[in-house]
Amino acid sequence: MKIAITSQGDTLDSELDPRFGRAAYIIVVDTQTLEFEAFDNATNKNAFKGAGIQAAAMISDNDAQVLLTGFCGPNAFKTLEAAGVKVANDQTGKIIDVVKKFNQGNTVFADGANKDGHW
């Protein structure tokens, strides 16, 4: 399974970035092989608006089925939900540890956004 994780860096040893749409990187990891690809999220990070929606589209385009992040706003959450991507908010730690926790089945999926939208 492919999962997406917001990250402060481009390796599995990087810390999770709590911001979804404006994370420095989004890492897509194959949970079985731990092969990954890090996507520079600078375009969305510096966007005037719509960062979460654009990041959600990128995650969907890369076939991730789950997003692990700290905070996800309502528009991004709706976009991810429409794409069939499950969201787990309130994640912290190194990317590799977040993946291990996910693989152990200790991840709780959100039923809504945990951050207010930006206007």
Residue pairs with C-beta under 8 A, 6 or more apart in sequence:
1 30
1 31
1 32
1 65
1 66
2 28
2 29
2 30
2 31
2 62
2 63
2 64
2 65
3 28
3 29
3 31
3 64
3 65
3 66
3 67
3 68
3 99
3 102
4 26
4 27
4 28
4 29
4 59
4 62
4 64
4 66
4 67
4 68
4 85
5 16
5 26
5 27
5 28
5 29
5 67
5 68
5 69
5 91
5 95
5 98
5 99
6 16
6 17
6 18
6 19
6 20
6 23
6 25
6 26
6 67
6 68
6 69
6 70
7 14
7 15
7 16
7 17
7 23
7 24
7 25
7 26
7 27
7 38
7 95
8 14
8 15
8 16
8 17
8 23
8 24
8 25
9 15
9 24
9 25
9 38
10 25
10 27
10 38
10 40
11 38
11 95
12 27
12 29
12 34
12 36
12 94
12 95
12 96
12 99
13 94
13 95
13 96
14 25
14 27
14 94
14 95
15 93
15 94
15 95
16 68
16 69
16 70
16 91
16 92
16 93
16 94
16 95
16 98
17 23
17 24
17 25
17 69
17 70
18 69
18 70
18 71
18 92
19 69
19 70
19 71
20 52
20 55
20 67
20 69
20 70
20 71
20 72
20 73
20 76
20 115
21 44
21 45
21 47
21 50
21 51
21 52
21 53
21 54
21 55
21 56
21 73
21 76
22 41
22 44
22 45
22 51
23 41
23 45
23 55
23 69
24 40
24 41
24 42
24 45
25 38
25 39
25 40
25 41
26 38
26 39
26 41
26 55
26 58
26 59
27 36
27 37
27 38
27 39
27 95
28 36
28 37
28 39
28 59
28 62
28 64
29 35
29 36
29 95
29 99
30 36
31 99
31 102
31 103
34 96
34 99
37 62
39 58
39 62
41 55
41 58
43 54
44 51
44 52
44 54
44 55
44 58
45 51
47 54
49 118
50 75
52 72
52 73
52 75
52 76
52 79
53 75
53 76
53 79
55 76
56 67
56 76
56 79
56 80
56 83
56 85
57 79
57 83
59 67
59 80
59 83
59 85
60 80
60 83
60 84
60 85
64 85
65 84
65 85
65 86
66 85
66 86
66 87
66 88
66 102
66 107
66 109
67 80
67 85
67 86
67 87
67 88
68 88
68 91
68 98
68 102
68 107
69 87
69 88
69 89
69 91
70 89
70 90
70 91
70 92
71 89
71 114
71 115
72 80
72 87
72 89
72 110
72 113
72 114
72 115
73 113
73 115
73 116
73 117
73 118
74 112
74 113
74 115
74 116
74 117
75 117
76 113
77 87
77 110
77 112
77 113
80 86
80 87
81 87
86 109
87 109
87 110
88 102
88 107
88 108
88 109
88 110
89 110
89 114
90 114
91 98
92 98
93 101
101 107
